[in-house]
């Protein structure tokens, strides 16, 4: 399909929060490695955009949000066919209160 990956400011901010948390509570090496793995996980979407499951907690939204799972994270995205891109909306740590996922912009 040839779609590009686009990270929203909100998703970048959440990824940075996760990085800062891991850096503080684990190590810089672990934080860098985890961010790299999360970013690499999204690359699969360029060839298989519908590989992610529909996010049930966001079904009532206008867009069809999907997610990829990576360890304890959900990478929330939607397929923007008009712009020919996959928009990464959120990197949600599933160890949080589940309904908090509805905050995705």
N, C-alpha and C positions, 0 to 999 in steps of 0.2 A: 504494500500500500504506500510506502514511502513517506510516512508521517514523521514530523520532527518532534522532539521532546522540548517542551516549554515549561519552565518552573515558575510558578507565580511567586510574588514577593512573600505571600503568607507561607507557602511551602518552604521557601528558602529560610525564612525566619524560624520555622519549626525545626528544620534540619539543623540550623545553627544552635538552637536551644538544646537539642539532643547531643550535639557535639560538645557544647560547653558542659553539660551534665556529665558525660562520659569522661571528659578531660579532667574534671574536678574529682570525680568519684572512682575512676579507674586509672586511665593514663592517657597521655597525648597519643601514643601509638594506637591504642584501642579506639579512641575517638576518631582518628583519621581513617583507620581501617574500616570501621563501621560506616562512616559517611561514604567511603569509596564503594563499599558493597551495596549500599542503598542506591547510589547513583547508577551503578552498573546494572542493578536489577531493572531499572526503568528502560534501559537500552533495548531489552527484549520487546518492548511495546512498539518499536518502530516497524517490526515485521509482523507481530501478532498483537494488534491493539486490543482485541477483545479477549485476551487470555485471562484477564482479571475477572473476578466474580463481581456481580452487582452488589453494592454496599446496601444491605437491608435497612440500616438506620438512616439512609439518605434517600429512600425511595420516594418520599413526598416532595422532593426538590424538582425543579423544572428540568434540569439536566440529568442524564443517566450516569451517576457516579459509579465507578468500579474501583477495585483495589487489588493490589498485589501484596501478598504477605512476605515479610522478611523478618525472621526471628520474632521479636515481640512488636514489630511495627506493621502498620497498614499504610501503604503508599496509595493515597486516594487520588484518582485522576478521572478525567472525562475526555472523550474523543471529540475534538472540535473539527469537524469535517470542513466547515466553511474556511477555516484558517489552515487546514491541512496539518494539524498538529495534535499531539497528546498534551493536555495541560495537567501538570502535576499540581494538585490543589492543596495537599496536606501530607505530612509524614506524622502519623498518629501512633503514639506508643500505646499499645493495647493494655498495658498495665494500669492505665488511667481509668477513671469512671467512664464506661462505654458510651453513655449518652452525650458525653462531652464532644464526641466526634461530630455532632450536628453543628459545631462551630465553623466547620469548613466553609470558606467564603466562596 
